[in-house]
């Protein structure tokens, strides 16, 4: 198990989808996780996570989960958390800022 300390967590600016995918892949390969929360270029909060059996896809969930702001009423439904309106990485407006573990 990897322990994360406050000094490991940073707000990081990411300018394009390839850089975001590379960052999530590096977290996944390090065994740290494969998700991040952030603010898109349009000012909207989101969470992104690698998905699929081999982490071959990305899933974006719009809304602030800490404020119970996630849409739960329409769209594609996540079986794990019950959320709806799941999107792909192309739904993000770059640049984005994410709160993430940095090694």
N, C-alpha and C positions, 0 to 999 in steps of 0.2 A: 504494500500500500504506500502511495506517495503522500506525504504530508505537505500541504500548501500553507505557507506563512504569508502574512501581509506583504512582506517584501517581494514575494513571487508574483503578486497580482498587480497588473498595470492597466491603464487605459491606453489602447493602441489604435492609431489611425491606420486604416487599410483602404487603399485607393482603387482596387479592382477585384473582380471575382477570382482571378487566378491566385492572387496573393492571399485572399481569404481561404480558399481551398487548401493552399499550401500550409497555412498556419494551422488549420484544423487537422490536416493530415499529420503534421509534426506533433501536435498534442496527442493524437491517437496512437502514433507509433511510440511515443514516450510512455504510454500507459497512464497519462494524466487525465484523459477524458477526450471528448470530441465535440464539445459544445461551447458556445459563448453567448453572452447577452450584450446588447448594444443599442446604439441610436443610429438610424440610417441617415443619409444625407438630407432626407425630407423631414427630419426631426421626430420620426416615429420610432418608438421602442420595439425591439424584436428579440427573439432568441433564435439561434441557428444551431443545428446539430447534424452531424453525419448520420446517414441512415442507410438501411439496406444490410443484407447479410455480410457484405464485404466493405461496408462504409463507402459504397460507390456513388451515393447520392447525398444531397443536402436538403434539409427540411427547414423552412423558416416559419416561425410562429409569430404573428404580429400581436402586439399589445404588451402591457406591463404585467407579468404574472405576479409580481409582488404586490400590486395594487388591485388584484383580481380583475384586471382590465382585458383579459384574453377573451376573444370571441368564442362562445361555446354553443352557438345556435344554428349555424348553417355551414355549408361547404363540406369538404372532405373531413372525415372524423379520425382523430388519432385514437387508437384502441388503448394506448397506455394512459394518457392523461385526460381523454374525453374532449380535448379541444377540437375546434373546427377551423376552417379557413387556413389550411396548411398550404404553404407556397414553396417555391424553389428559390435557389440562390439568385436567379435572374430577377426576382421581385424586389431586390434591394437596390436602393439608389445610392451610388457611391459618390464621395468617400463616406465610409462608415467609421464609427468609433466603437470598439468593443472592450468590455472588461474581461480580461483573460489572464491565464497563467503564462508567465514568460520565463523561460529558462536560459 
